[in-house]
Structure formats: C-alpha cells, structure tokens
C-alpha cells in the first residue's frame, strides 16, 4: 500500500527537475511534451448505457483533433471507463484513473449521483473535475467544490423555464409530475415547485415516482391520468419519457407533455414512443437539431455532419449534437491552457469562459463560466413537436 504513493512522489520530484518542465512550461500529472491524458466515467453498461455515446463521440472528436496535430502540439488521450451509473463503481474507477492511470483531470463524466460520489475525493486531492454532465445544484458549489464544474443546464434553471412557460400560457393548468427517484428527478421537481412559487400547491395535482431499475412506469402513468391532470411534466430519463408518452397515448390521455431538453431526441424518445403519441409535446432547446431543415445550410451543421460521417459513422447523427458540443468544449479549455497544463491552470481556464458561441448551440445561447458561478448557460428556446420535428417558439427564454 505504501509503494504506489512513494512512486508518485518520486515521479513528481524527478519530473520537476526534467528539461521538459522548462521555464515556459508547467505540467501536471498525465502531461508531457507530446500527450495530455484525461479520464472520465460513463455508464457503458446498466440501465443508462445509452448515455455511453458521449464517450464514443468525444473519443472520435479527439481522434480527429489528434490527426490534425493535437492541441498545441500534444495528442489527447481519453481514458473512458464504465461505472454502470453506480456510485461505488464510480469511486473505484475514478481512483484508478487518478492513482494508477495518472490523468491530469476528470473531464465530462456522466451523472449527478456518480459525480457527487467522487467530488470530495477529487477536490480534496485538487484534481480538476470539469465539464460534468450533471444538472444538480449540489455540483455548482465553488466554495466547497472549487475544482468542479458542470456542462449541463442546471435543474433549477431549466425547471424555471418550464414553470414560467406554464404560468404564461397555461395559468389554470392541472399539472402532474413523473420523476426519477434520484438527484436528477428530485432536483427537477424541487426546482419546478420553487419556480411556480405560491402557485405550486394549486397547479400541481399529482406526482408519481419511479426507480431506474423498474421495467415500466405504466402503473404510474395510469395513476396520474386518474388525477385529472391536463399537463404532464417529465423529470425523467429518455427511456421512461418514451414509455410515458406511449402509455398516455394508449390510455387516450390527451395531456400536454413537457419534456426535459435532454430527453427530447426524436430518434431516442419521440420515435420509440410513437410520433402520434409525441405530437404536441413541449421542450426547451439550446442546440441545433440535425432533424430540422432550418439548419441545413448552416456552417456549423455542415461541419457536424461531415465529422459524424468521417469520424463517428456508427453513432446516431440525430442525437449526438450535445456529445459533439461537449467534445468541442473539452478542446477549447485544453487549448486555452497553452503550455501551462498544470491542474491549477486547467481549473482556471475552465472557470474563465466568456461569451463563447459553440457552433451547434442556438444563436444567442453562449457559454459563460466564472469562478463564482459554474453554470455554463442559462438560456434556451421553447419548442413544440409537430409529429416530425421540433418547431422553435418565441424568443430565447432564461436569464
């Protein structure tokens, strides 16, 4: 148990004296003149294995970057490990990445409960834990988690967009909520209630909860239908959102569905649920959609399509835009580090992003991250599904 710690200490001492760490260069673990090694955990197995596309698309994007010379002359090595969306497994894999693989940082790991499980460990070791694909406010905590940033619209921000929409367009709605029994679902429900304010108790007429291990949520949807609700807010993942849409349609429940942006994919949710069952659903979007002809002539869309065709031909082009955008963000931050690839400078760059317009984000939705707030963006645009594509509504919402 002692030998690995001694090895790490000796490695650091030798490294600090080596010529590569010259006056103009500062390197943290996992960095040399030719390589930047980063790590992440994703659910490649288990009930949420569909989310593993993030790791595959990001790896493909970094392969493309490496083929064109890398980032400031260094190739990026991404070590992406399976945690099955199980926090104990996440801790095991993250320890391996940090203590055995010697990565510079944990980048783009998936999930609220999984990232929370390792946040204290990583912050205690001053290991950057950045661009997390999690929406919990618990991870936006600069005081207690100064080495952590996220890259997803926070639950409270997104929930407020939906609450504001209901208050503006359906002030007399009878709202039911189906939510996932974890930080994702409970956090969205809490944010939704908070944003409705004093109207929450009168507008929300029923709630139902499910665990990700359940085979179906048919009974929950039947119970919510019996409540007399005319609006259904889905605080759920893609699999169960599709189930809920389909079951409501089978029951003849003509309800206004409101979907989280992350579970609004046409190929992953709307088609599996049935296009007729999905027609009329509402969501908030911040990304351009390859299934919307509005963007066919857009330069960013053309670049995305070309990338997917050449570098990720086996991935779904319709539903990989966020994966692609996350990969772009990883490259942007590493590029901005220049030759100072210390952990300190990496977290500094990750928390100093101003007005960045990514190519596949909707115009006007820019990335702004500071040391005091790690929320990447706070705006989106409401959209309605017409049976074949999402039609953008109104102007950009948010603050």
N, C-alpha and C positions, 0 to 999 in steps of 0.2 A: 504493500500500500504506500510505502514511502518512496520507492524508486521512481514512479512516474512524476511525482512532484519535484524531485531533485533534477530529473531530466529536463523538465520545463524550465526550472530556474537556470540551469546551466545553458540551455538553449538561448534564453533571453540574454544572459551575460555575454556569451560568445557573439550573438547577433549584434549587440550594441557596439561591439568593437570592430565588426567586419566592415570592409570597404563599401558594401552596398548601402549601408546606412550612413551615407555621407552627409555633408552639411546641408545639402538641398533636399534631402530625402528623410522621411520618417516613416518607418514601417511598424505595423502591429503584427500580431500573430497571423499566419496564413498569407503573408505578403512577401514577395521577392521582386527583383527587377523584372521578372517575366510572368508573375502569377498573382492573382488575387483570389483567395479561397474563401467562399462564403457558404453558409449552411441554412437549412430550413427543414421543417417537418410538415407533412401533409397526410391526409387520410388516403393512402393508396389502397387500403383495404377497409372493410367495415361498411356500415350503412351509409356513410357520406363519401364513399370512394369516388363518386362523380366529380368531386371537387379537386381530384388529383390532376385535372387538366391544367391547373395553374403551374404545377411543377414542370409538366412536359412542355407547355408553350414557353415558359420562361427559359427553360434549358435550350429550346430551339432558338429563341431570340439571342441568347448569349452565344450560342454556336455561330450565329450569323455575325455578331459583333466580333467574335474571335477570328473569324475567317477574313475579316477586313482589317485586321491588325490589333484588335483588342481595345482596351481603354487605356489611353496614354501609354501604349506600347506593351501593356500587360494583358495576358489572357485571363479570363474569369472562369474559375472552376466552381460550379454549384453542386454541392452535395445535398441531395434532397432525400430525406428518409421518411419511411412510413411510421406514423404514430396511431393509425386507425381511429383518430379522433378520441383517443383515450388519454386523459391527463397523466396517469402514471407512466404510460408508454412514452409520452412526450418528454417527460423528465429524463427518462432513460436515454432517449435518442439525443436530446439536447446536450446532456453531459458527455455523450460520446463525441458529438460534434465539437464541443469546446475543449474537452480534456484529452481526447485521442486524435481527432482529425485536425485540431488546431486551427479552426476557422477564425477569420477576422471578426465576423458578426453573424447573427441570426437574422435572416432577411426574408420577408414575405411568408412567414409561417401562417398556417390557417387555423382559425377558430378562437372563440372567446375563452371557453374553459381550458383549452390546451395552452394558450398563451399566458393566461393568468397563472397556470400551474408552475410556469418556469420564470415568470417575470422577476420575482425576488431573487432567485438564484443568479440570473443574468445581471441584474442591476447591482447585486452585491459584489459580483466579480468585475463590474464595469465593462461588460460585454454589450455592445450595441444590439438591441432587439428592435429592428426597424421595419417599416412598411408592413406591419402585421395586417392580415386580412381578417379583421375583427372589428366589431362596431360598438363594443361595450365602453361606457364612460369610465369604467374602472381602469382601463388601459391608457386613458388620457389623463395622466396624473404626474405632471412634471416635477412636483415636489418629492413624491415618494418613488416615482419610477423615471428618473431623469434620463435613463438610457433607452427608453421605449418610445416608439412612435407607431401610429397605425396608418393604414391606407384604405380606409373604407368610411363611407358616410356614417357618423355616429348615430346610434339608435335614437337619441333624443332629438337630433336634428331632422332625421328622416321622418320620425313619428310626428313631429310638429308640422311638417309639410302636409302630411295626410290629414291631420287634425284640422289645420287651417282650411284645407280644401272642403272638408265636410261642413265646417262652420259657415263657410262662404256659400256653398252650393246646395247643401242638404241640412239646413239648420234644425229640421224636425225629424232627422233620421232616427231609426231604431237600429243600433249597432250591436252586432255580435262579434266576438273576437275568438279566433282559434289560435293558440300559441304553443310553442315548443317549450317543454319543461327543462329549460336550461337558461343560461345567461342571455342567449340570443332572444328567445321568446319572452321571457320575463322582463328583460330590459326594454324591448319594443312596447310591451303592454304598459309598463310603468311610464315610459316616455309619452305614449299616446294619451294616457289618462291625464298626465301633467299638462300636456298641451291643450287638452279640452277644458282644463280648469274646472270652474264651478258647474259646467255643463256635463261633465263626465258621468255623474251619477244618474242623470236623466236620459242621456243619449245611449249609454251602454246598457243593454238589456240582458245580455248573457255572455258568458265566457266558457270556453272549454279548453282543456289542456291535453297534450299527448307526449309520449316519450319517443325518441327516435328509433327505439327497438320495436315499437308496435308495428304489426304488419299493415294495418289500415286505420283510418280515422272515420270510417263510415258511421259508427255509432255517435261520435261527437258531432258530426255534421247533421245527423238526424235530430239530435237534441237541440242544436242551435236553431234549426229550422222551426222547431216547435215553439221557440221563444217568440215568434212573430217578427223577428228582425228583418229589415229590408236592406241592410248593408252588412257586409262581412269583411272585417279586417284580418288579413292573414299575417300573423307573426310567426312564420314557419319557413322551412327549407323547401327546395324545389320539388322533391318527391311528394311531400304532403300537400303542397299547394296544388299540384296537379290532381291528386286524389280528391281534394276538397272541391275543386272546380267540377270535376267529373261527377262526383256524388250529388252535389247540389243540383246539377242539371238532371240527373236521373230521377231525383225526387220532385222535379218540377218547381224547385225553389228559385223564383225569379228575383235574385238578390244582386245588389251592386257589390261586386268583388273589388277589394282594394288590396293589391299585392305589393310586397316589398320589391324594390328595384332589383335586388339580387335574385329574385325568383320570378322574373318576368320574361325569361327567354322563350322565344317562340318554339324553338326546336326542343328545348328541355322541359318546358312546362305547358305551353298552350296547345301544341300538337298532341302530346301524350294525354292531356285532359280531354281533347276534342275541341276543334275550332269553334263549333257551335256553342259548346259549354263555356268557352273562354270569351266569346264576343261580348264587348261592353265593359270588360274589366278595366280598372284604372291602376296606374302606377306612376312613379316619379322616375325620370330618366336623367342621367348625366352623360351617357355615352351615345355615340352614333351607332346606328344599327345597320349591319350588312343586309338586312332583310327589308330595309326602307329605301326605295329607289331615289328618295330625295338626295341621298349621298353618293349616288353612282359616279358623278363627275368630280367628287371631292378628292383633292390630292391625298389627304390622309387616308381615305378609304382605299384609294388605288394602291398606296404603299402597303397597307394592311393586307389587302387581297394578294398582292404579289408575294409578301412574306409568307403568308399561310400556304400558298401554292408551292413555294420552293422549299420552305424550311419546316413546315408542320402540316404536311398533306393529309395526315391521318386524323387530325383534330377537326372539330366542327367549326367551320368558319363563321357560322351564325352566332355562336355562343362563346367565342374566345376573345372578344374585344377587351374585356377587363383584364384577362390574363396578359394580353399583349401590352396594355397600358401600364400594368404593374411592372412588367419587364423593362419598359421604357424608363420608368421612374427609378428602378434599380440602377440602370446605366447612367442616368442623369446625375444621381448623387455620387456614384463612384467616380464619374468623370470630373465632377466639381472638386473632388479631393486633390486632384493633381498628383504631385509626388509626396504629399503628406497623407499617407494611408495608415496613420495611427488610428486607434479606436477613438481617441478624443476628437480628432478632426472629422472622422466619419459621422459621429453623432452631431457635431457642429454643423456640418453640411446638411444633414438630414433634418435639422431643425431651423434652417435658414433658407427657405424656398419662398420666393415672392412672385406672384403673378404668372406662374408657369402655365401655358396653354398646351396641353398634350394633344397630339394630332387626332386622337379618337374621342376626346371629350367634346361635348357640345360647346359651340362658341359661347363665350361668356362664363363658362364654368372653369375657373382657373385654380391652380394649386397654390395655397398659401399656408406655410408651416413656420411657426416661430417657437423659441424656447418656452414661451408661456402658454401656448396652445398648440397641441399636436394634431388638430383637426385639419385634414388636407383640404376639404372643400365643404361648403355649407349650402350649396345651391343645386337645384335640379329643375326639371321641367315636367309638368304633368302630361300624361299621355293616355289615350284610350285605345283599346284593341278593337279593330273593326272586323275581325274574322280572318284577316290575312297579315296585317301589320299594325304597328303602333303609330297612331296619329298624334303628333305633338299638339298640345293645347296651351293657350295663354302664353304668358311670358315666363321667364325663369323665376321660380319661387325660392325662398330662403333668405338668409341674411348674411 
